[in-house]
Amino acid sequence: MAIISNGTTVASGGSVRGSGSNLTGISSPTGNNAIGTYVLGKGDTGTRNYGQTEGGNTITPTTNDASYTVQGSWSYTGTWKCMGYKTNANNGKARSSLWVRIS
């Protein structure tokens, strides 16, 4: 691996380590609909594998087995990536997954 700054290799080989304690100007996601936020939820009626995407308007917050859907008005926007596996099988398994908003 090489680290290149303005076209010049400043480090190569080995690994890069650091605590990140001096990073500034990098904001963390805030709110329940910001890019980079996560939700445990069920999506549309199809099966989703890791990395597949779905529109936020189809995702509803739920428990891990989708036996209880969070009540209330939820309106997610943008595109969300499935971080696991989910299906809408009626056998109570894998009906929900963790999702991250990517755009």
C-alpha positions as CSV (number, residue, x, y, z in Angstrom):
1,M,0.0,0.0,0.0
2,A,1.2,3.5,-0.7
3,I,0.1,6.9,0.6
4,I,0.3,9.5,-2.1
5,S,-0.1,13.3,-1.4
6,N,-0.2,15.7,-4.3
7,G,1.3,13.1,-6.6
8,T,4.2,12.3,-4.3
9,T,4.5,8.9,-2.5
10,V,5.0,9.8,1.1
11,A,4.8,6.3,2.5
12,S,4.7,2.8,1.1
13,G,4.6,-0.8,2.3
14,G,3.5,-1.9,5.7
15,S,0.3,-0.8,7.3
16,V,-1.2,2.5,8.3
17,R,-2.3,2.9,11.9
18,G,-3.7,5.8,13.9
19,S,-6.4,6.7,16.5
20,G,-8.1,9.3,14.4
21,S,-8.0,11.6,17.4
22,N,-6.6,14.5,15.4
23,L,-9.2,14.4,12.6
24,T,-11.2,17.6,12.4
25,G,-13.9,18.8,10.1
26,I,-15.5,15.3,9.7
27,S,-19.1,15.3,10.8
28,S,-21.0,12.3,11.9
29,P,-24.5,11.6,10.6
30,T,-27.3,13.1,12.5
31,G,-31.0,12.4,12.4
32,N,-32.8,9.3,11.4
33,N,-32.6,9.9,7.6
34,A,-29.0,11.2,7.1
35,I,-26.5,9.5,4.8
36,G,-24.5,7.0,6.9
37,T,-27.3,6.3,9.4
38,Y,-28.6,2.8,10.0
39,V,-32.0,1.3,10.6
40,L,-33.2,-2.2,11.5
41,G,-36.1,-2.7,9.3
42,K,-38.1,-4.7,6.8
43,G,-38.2,-3.7,3.2
44,D,-40.4,-4.5,0.2
45,T,-41.7,-8.0,-0.5
46,G,-38.5,-9.3,-2.1
47,T,-35.4,-11.0,-0.9
48,R,-32.3,-8.9,-0.3
49,N,-28.7,-10.0,0.0
50,Y,-25.8,-8.1,1.4
51,G,-25.0,-5.1,-0.8
52,Q,-28.3,-4.9,-2.6
53,T,-30.2,-1.6,-2.4
54,E,-33.7,-0.5,-1.9
55,G,-35.5,2.8,-1.8
56,G,-36.0,4.3,1.7
57,N,-39.8,4.7,1.1
58,T,-40.1,0.9,1.3
59,I,-38.3,0.4,4.6
60,T,-40.2,0.3,7.9
61,P,-38.4,0.1,11.3
62,T,-39.0,-3.3,13.0
63,T,-37.7,-5.9,15.4
64,N,-35.0,-8.3,14.3
65,D,-37.6,-11.0,13.2
66,A,-40.1,-8.5,11.9
67,S,-42.7,-9.7,14.4
68,Y,-43.3,-6.2,15.5
69,T,-43.3,-3.2,13.2
70,V,-42.6,0.2,14.9
71,Q,-45.8,2.2,15.0
72,G,-46.0,5.7,13.7
73,S,-45.4,7.6,10.6
74,W,-42.0,6.8,9.0
75,S,-40.7,8.4,5.9
76,Y,-37.2,7.4,4.8
77,T,-35.8,8.8,1.6
78,G,-32.8,8.0,-0.6
79,T,-31.1,4.7,-1.3
80,W,-30.4,2.2,1.5
81,K,-28.0,-0.8,1.3
82,C,-28.8,-4.1,2.9
83,M,-26.1,-5.0,5.4
84,G,-27.2,-8.6,5.9
85,Y,-29.9,-10.8,4.4
86,K,-33.7,-10.6,4.5
87,T,-36.7,-12.3,3.0
88,N,-40.4,-11.9,3.6
89,A,-40.8,-15.6,4.4
90,N,-43.7,-16.3,6.8
91,N,-41.5,-18.8,8.8
92,G,-40.3,-16.0,11.1
93,K,-36.7,-16.1,9.9
94,A,-34.7,-13.3,8.3
95,R,-37.6,-11.0,7.6
96,S,-35.7,-7.9,8.6
97,S,-32.1,-6.7,8.2
98,L,-29.8,-3.8,9.0
99,W,-29.8,-1.1,6.4
100,V,-27.4,1.9,5.9
101,R,-28.4,5.0,3.9
102,I,-25.9,5.5,1.0
103,S,-27.4,8.3,-0.9
